Amino acid sequence: MLSYSQSNIWRYDNMSQMLLLDKRTQGLIEDYVPRGEILEGVVCFFSVFADYTRVKILSALAISELCVTDLSKILEVNQTTVSHQLRFLKSAGIVKSWRYGKIVLYSLTDEAINDVLLKGIEFLGC
């Protein structure tokens, strides 16, 4: 991570009071900040963790593949709500489903999703 120093900060512009970084630092920042479809994807991915029920579902699916009925009972959440959130998670590419006879089972698409959840918990010091 870069930090401000006298060598890479130009003096305050008297009129605008803005700091102007050197071209190298500006270029690094411009290259690092996501844009377009990548930015949309990142925002969509992290929005997954912005709902209590979705986080509970992801936590449960990190342990085992489950059907809607089991998720509803274990998490003590209305079955309609669980189904709605699973549709959201599936459309975001976070969970996958498959049919086993008359039962539809759900699981995480990638173990890295659980890693992100665990990093968030670690960050919060829980």
Secondary structure, 3 states (H helix, E strand, C coil): CCCCCCCCECCCCCCCCCCCECHHHHHHHHHHCCCHHHHHHHHHHHHCCCCHHHHHHHHHHHHCCEEHHHHHHHHCCCHHHHHHHHHHHHHCCCEEEEEECCEEEEEECCHHHHHHHHHHHHHHCC
